[in-house]
């Protein structure tokens, strides 16, 4: 769906995005995570064709964004961080206007579908300026999907929403992902955890990490719960793993795969160690993000 190669963007002497490359397949929900100034918004603008890269290239479905931005933009829906809407227009009037700009053929059907998808049918004839922040964000999402895009790009979609509105927006994003590839930019780790199946972490304009969440959160450490002495545990697993104390039990590093964990359990039992629990440690996204972020400091402040 999306392929970026050596994507780079400079603002004068400031390097906002530094040789970033990635591929995103159909149907993925990818979170672009990073501190303010990491380059998230800059990358999104280059993918959508609203900003030219200083170097490198990005393509959507094989179409080079720089060569034919209009063809790419017909395939995508974009929700910028502060989506421009017309407060005096009604919801349906604004969406009809956007559908016209997008050259949607059956506008009546498209409006019915998008109002239903975003739960805005009951507010269709309300002026946008009278809506809550949460409903205005839904209008922003609605304008991004009224033409049924294959790619949906959302920049800080829950910014400024209260907890209830945030949960509703997350539910909406998951539903939209049934019919589109979704990229969302955020600095909120819970957002990625709740919605995405893959995360790309940016640090000072560089892609510091790109992994599926399930793989990312899997640790190489196994934790043992037992009342045995450390010396007995160490004797039982000698040559297989180093033992360290961990939260009232013991930890073994580098043995989280199934075969090595099975051998670890067999050795412990054979050595007379009472095994009350033996589990692979799970890393949360916050821990991973902190580890990646500590590898360098932010160098760019580009409002992304």
C-alpha positions in Angstrom: 0.0 0.0 0.0 2.6 2.5 1.1 6.4 2.4 0.4 8.7 5.1 1.7 12.4 5.2 0.8 15.0 7.5 2.4 12.3 10.0 3.1 14.0 13.3 4.2 12.8 16.8 4.9 14.7 19.9 5.8 13.6 23.3 6.9 16.6 25.5 6.3 19.4 24.0 8.4 16.9 22.0 10.5 16.6 18.3 9.6 13.0 17.4 10.5 12.9 13.9 8.9 16.1 12.0 8.3 16.2 9.2 5.7 13.1 7.3 7.0 12.0 4.2 5.2 9.0 1.9 5.7 6.4 -0.2 4.0 2.8 -0.5 5.1 0.5 -3.2 3.8 -3.3 -3.3 3.1 -5.5 -3.4 6.1 -2.8 -2.5 8.7 -3.4 -0.1 11.6 -0.1 1.6 12.2 0.7 4.0 15.0 3.3 6.7 14.4 4.5 7.4 17.9 7.0 10.0 19.1 7.5 13.1 21.3 6.5 16.5 20.0 9.0 17.5 17.3 9.9 13.9 16.4 8.7 14.4 12.8 5.4 12.6 12.8 3.3 15.3 11.2 6.0 16.1 8.6 6.0 12.4 7.5 2.2 12.4 7.2 2.2 15.6 5.1 4.8 14.0 2.8 2.7 10.8 2.5 -0.4 12.8 1.6 1.4 14.9 -1.0 0.8 18.2 0.9 4.6 18.6 1.5 7.4 17.7 -0.9 10.3 15.7 0.6 13.8 17.3 0.3 15.1 13.8 -0.7 13.7 10.3 -1.0 10.4 9.1 -2.3 7.1 7.8 -1.2 4.5 5.8 -3.2 0.9 4.7 -2.6 -0.3 1.6 -4.5 2.7 2.0 -6.8 2.0 5.7 -7.6 4.8 8.1 -6.8 3.3 10.9 -4.6 5.6 13.5 -6.1 4.8 12.5 -9.7 1.0 12.3 -9.3 -0.2 13.7 -6.0 -3.8 14.1 -7.2 -4.1 10.4 -8.0 -2.8 9.5 -4.5 -5.0 12.0 -2.8 -8.1 10.5 -4.5 -7.3 7.2 -2.6 -6.7 8.7 0.8 -8.6 10.5 3.6 -6.8 12.9 5.8 -7.7 14.2 9.3 -5.1 16.9 10.2 -4.5 17.7 13.9 -6.7 20.8 13.8 -9.2 19.9 11.1 -10.6 23.1 9.4 -14.4 23.1 9.4 -17.0 25.8 8.8 -18.7 26.4 12.1 -21.7 28.1 10.6 -22.4 25.2 8.2 -24.6 22.2 9.2 -22.9 18.8 9.5 -24.7 17.4 6.4 -24.1 20.6 4.5 -20.4 20.6 5.1 -20.1 16.9 4.3 -22.1 17.4 1.1 -19.7 20.2 0.2 -16.7 18.0 0.8 -18.3 15.2 -1.2 -18.7 17.6 -4.1 -15.0 18.6 -3.9 -14.1 14.9 -3.9 -16.3 14.3 -7.0 -18.4 11.6 -5.2 -20.9 10.2 -7.7 -23.8 9.1 -5.5 -23.6 11.9 -2.8 -26.9 11.1 -1.1 -25.8 7.4 -0.5 -22.3 8.5 0.6 -23.8 11.0 3.1 -26.1 8.4 4.5 -23.2 5.9 4.9 -20.8 8.4 6.4 -23.3 9.8 8.9 -24.1 6.3 10.0 -20.5 5.2 10.2 -19.6 8.2 12.5 -22.8 8.2 14.5 -23.6 11.7 13.3 -27.1 11.1 11.8 -28.8 12.6 14.9 -26.7 15.8 14.5 -26.9 16.1 10.7 -28.7 19.4 10.7 -26.9 21.0 13.7 -24.4 23.8 13.0 -20.9 22.5 13.4 -20.0 25.4 15.7 -22.6 24.2 18.3 -21.2 20.7 18.6 -18.9 19.4 21.4 -15.2 18.8 20.7 -15.9 15.1 20.4 -18.6 15.6 17.8 -16.5 18.1 15.8 -13.7 15.4 15.7 -16.3 13.0 14.3 -17.1 15.5 11.6 -13.4 15.7 10.8 -13.3 11.9 10.4 -16.4 12.0 8.3 -15.0 14.4 5.8 -11.9 12.1 5.6 -14.0 9.1 4.7 -16.9 10.5 2.7 -15.3 9.3 -0.6 -14.5 5.8 0.8 -10.7 6.0 0.7 -8.4 3.0 0.8 -6.0 4.8 3.1 -6.9 6.8 6.1 -4.4 9.1 7.8 -5.3 10.6 11.2 -3.1 13.1 13.0 -3.7 13.2 16.8 -7.3 12.0 16.4 -8.1 12.1 20.1 -6.4 15.4 20.9 -8.5 17.4 23.3 -11.1 14.8 23.9 -12.4 13.7 27.3 -12.1 10.0 28.3 -15.5 9.0 27.0 -15.0 10.8 23.7 -11.6 9.2 23.4 -13.0 5.7 23.8 -15.7 6.4 21.2 -13.1 7.7 18.7 -11.0 4.6 19.3 -14.0 2.4 18.6 -14.7 4.4 15.4 -11.1 4.0 14.2 -11.2 0.2 14.7 -14.5 0.0 12.7 -13.0 2.1 9.9 -10.0 -0.2 9.7 -12.3 -2.9 8.4 -12.3 -1.2 5.0 -9.1 0.9 4.9 -5.4 1.0 5.9 -5.1 3.4 8.8 -2.1 5.4 9.9 -2.5 7.5 13.1 0.0 9.9 14.6 0.0 10.4 18.3 2.2 11.1 21.3 -0.1 9.1 23.5 1.1 5.5 24.1 -2.3 4.2 25.2 -3.7 5.3 21.9 -1.4 2.9 20.0 -1.9 0.1 22.5 -5.7 0.4 22.2 -6.0 0.7 18.5 -2.9 -0.4 16.5 -1.4 -3.7 15.6 2.0 -2.1 14.6 4.0 0.8 15.9 6.7 3.0 14.4 8.6 5.1 16.9 10.3 8.3 15.7 13.1 10.0 17.5 14.6 13.3 16.3 13.4 12.7 12.8 14.7 9.1 12.6 12.8 5.9 12.6 14.1 4.4 15.8 11.8 1.3 15.9 9.3 -0.4 13.6 7.6 -3.6 15.0 4.3 -5.3 15.5 2.9 -4.7 19.0 2.7 -8.4 19.7 6.4 -8.9 18.9 7.4 -5.7 20.6 5.9 -6.5 23.9 7.4 -10.0 24.1 10.4 -10.1 26.4 13.3 -12.5 26.4 13.0 -12.8 30.2 11.3 -15.6 32.1 10.2 -15.0 35.7 10.1 -17.8 38.2 7.9 -17.8 41.4 9.4 -20.1 44.0 10.3 -20.3 47.7 13.6 -22.0 46.9 17.0 -20.5 47.6 18.9 -18.7 44.8 21.8 -21.1 45.1 19.5 -24.1 44.5 17.9 -22.4 41.5 21.3 -21.5 40.1 22.6 -25.1 40.5 19.5 -26.5 38.7 19.9 -24.3 35.7 23.7 -24.1 35.5 24.9 -23.6 32.0 21.5 -22.7 30.7 20.7 -19.3 32.2 21.9 -16.7 34.6 19.7 -16.2 37.7 18.9 -12.7 39.1 16.4 -11.8 41.8 13.2 -10.2 40.5 10.2 -9.0 42.4 10.2 -11.7 45.1 11.2 -14.4 42.7 13.9 -15.0 40.1 14.5 -14.0 36.5 16.2 -15.7 33.6 17.2 -13.7 30.5 17.3 -15.1 27.0 15.2 -18.1 27.5 11.7 -16.9 26.6 11.3 -19.1 23.5 9.2 -22.3 24.0 12.0 -24.8 23.7 14.4 -23.1 26.1 11.5 -22.4 28.5 10.6 -26.1 28.5 14.2 -27.1 29.2 14.3 -24.5 32.0 11.2 -26.0 33.6 12.6 -29.5 33.2 15.9 -28.6 34.9 14.1 -26.8 37.7 11.9 -29.8 38.5 14.8 -32.2 38.2 16.8 -30.1 40.6 14.1 -30.2 43.2 13.0 -26.6 42.9 9.3 -26.0 43.7 7.9 -24.1 40.7 4.9 -22.0 41.7 4.9 -20.1 38.4 7.1 -19.8 35.3 6.0 -17.1 32.8 7.5 -15.0 30.0 7.7 -11.3 31.1 5.5 -8.9 29.1 6.9 -5.5 28.3 4.4 -2.7 28.0 4.7 -0.1 25.3 5.6 2.6 27.8 8.7 0.7 28.8 9.7 0.1 25.2 9.1 3.7 24.3 11.3 4.9 27.2 14.0 2.5 26.2 14.0 3.8 22.6 13.7 7.4 23.6 16.6 7.2 26.0 18.8 6.3 23.0 18.9 10.0 21.9 17.5 13.4 22.5 15.0 15.4 20.5 16.7 17.7 18.0 13.8 19.1 16.1 10.8 21.1 17.2 8.5 21.2 14.1 5.2 21.2 15.8 4.6 17.6 14.8 
